[in-house]
Amino acid sequence: MKSKHKDSKGDRKGEEAFNDDLKLTRDLNSHSRLPRRIVPARQQEMEERESELTRMVCQKLIDIEIELSGEVIATSNHLDRLKSFRKVVSQALKDLPKKTKS
């Protein structure tokens, strides 16, 4: 015969259990965090690395911008050639003798 009284998470509402677990996790995390003191040499190293990463990202963005501007110029030139071709074709169609109705 099964006991009607159980004291497990499975019997509680899911949301209630989730909230309790979340609160417990937050409590545990807040106690495990100790304030860290950053050594000045380490701080300088971190700042230099950050500066280097910033420079690398900026350089990559500049490279991408240059590449894209080249693509824009190539596309613009291609469109100009297409417009010229369209004008030539349009003029050639106008110059064709028109069919007369019989």
Residue pairs with C-beta under 8 A, 6 or more apart in sequence:
9 17
38 46
